[in-house]
């Protein structure tokens, strides 16, 4: 299998990471709006793309797949963590 140039692969991985993080932020911002469903579908597509990029980057070495895995973790954390203050809970 012919290998692509490393800088080209780096830009693909970088673009995937930035798009994934932006989709996580966009899904949070769109909560309760008309575009919530579309933003959530976009987030899920980017989550799948980031997961595939992480699996594909294992062949490229730790420098690539560690960044992809970190982005994947941050995207999942951003999707499930509730940042709103909880009623009845006092801050410490």
VMD Tcl script that draws the C-alpha trace (Angstrom):
set ca {
  {0.00 0.00 0.00}
  {1.53 3.33 -0.98}
  {1.86 5.74 1.93}
  {0.75 9.34 1.72}
  {3.04 12.16 2.62}
  {3.18 12.65 6.40}
  {2.25 16.34 6.32}
  {-0.89 15.55 4.29}
  {-1.95 12.93 6.84}
  {-1.20 15.34 9.67}
  {-3.51 17.95 8.15}
  {-6.31 15.40 7.73}
  {-5.97 14.34 11.37}
  {-5.81 17.99 12.50}
  {-8.90 18.96 10.48}
  {-10.81 15.98 11.86}
  {-9.92 16.94 15.44}
  {-10.92 20.58 15.02}
  {-14.20 19.65 13.33}
  {-14.99 17.14 16.07}
  {-14.36 19.61 18.88}
  {-16.37 22.29 17.08}
  {-19.29 19.89 16.61}
  {-19.25 19.10 20.34}
  {-19.40 22.79 21.18}
  {-22.10 23.37 18.56}
  {-24.25 20.54 19.91}
  {-24.09 22.10 23.38}
  {-24.89 25.59 22.14}
  {-27.90 24.36 20.12}
  {-29.62 22.74 23.13}
  {-33.28 23.71 23.15}
  {-33.24 25.39 19.73}
  {-34.78 24.34 16.44}
  {-31.43 23.19 15.13}
  {-30.77 20.86 18.07}
  {-31.48 17.65 16.14}
  {-29.31 18.68 13.18}
  {-26.42 19.66 15.45}
  {-26.70 16.39 17.35}
  {-26.60 14.39 14.11}
  {-23.58 16.41 12.98}
  {-21.91 15.67 16.33}
  {-22.62 11.93 16.00}
  {-21.18 11.91 12.48}
  {-18.06 13.73 13.68}
  {-17.80 11.35 16.64}
  {-17.83 8.38 14.26}
  {-15.31 10.09 11.97}
  {-13.00 10.85 14.88}
  {-13.27 7.24 16.07}
  {-12.39 5.96 12.61}
  {-9.50 8.42 12.40}
  {-8.24 7.18 15.77}
  {-8.34 3.56 14.62}
  {-6.64 4.41 11.32}
  {-3.99 6.52 13.05}
  {-2.76 3.56 15.12}
  {-0.74 2.54 12.06}
  {0.86 6.00 11.90}
  {2.29 5.93 15.40}
  {1.54 7.25 18.88}
  {1.93 10.88 17.90}
  {-1.20 10.66 15.75}
  {-3.48 8.26 17.56}
  {-2.93 9.78 21.02}
  {-4.14 13.15 19.77}
  {-7.15 11.53 18.10}
  {-7.98 9.50 21.21}
  {-7.76 12.61 23.39}
  {-10.09 14.49 21.07}
  {-12.51 11.58 21.10}
  {-12.50 11.59 24.91}
  {-13.05 15.35 25.11}
  {-15.94 15.08 22.63}
  {-17.63 12.37 24.71}
  {-17.07 14.32 27.91}
  {-18.52 17.45 26.33}
  {-21.58 15.52 25.22}
  {-22.43 13.89 28.54}
  {-21.32 16.37 31.19}
  {-24.09 18.68 32.40}
  {-22.53 22.10 32.93}
  {-25.66 23.72 34.33}
  {-25.83 24.36 38.07}
  {-27.94 21.77 39.88}
  {-30.76 23.10 42.08}
  {-30.33 22.23 45.74}
  {-26.60 21.69 45.47}
  {-24.38 24.15 47.22}
  {-21.01 24.92 45.74}
  {-18.05 24.08 47.90}
}
mol new
graphics top color blue
foreach p $ca { graphics top sphere $p radius 0.5 }
foreach p [lrange $ca 0 end-1] q [lrange $ca 1 end] { graphics top cylinder $p $q radius 0.2 }
display resetview
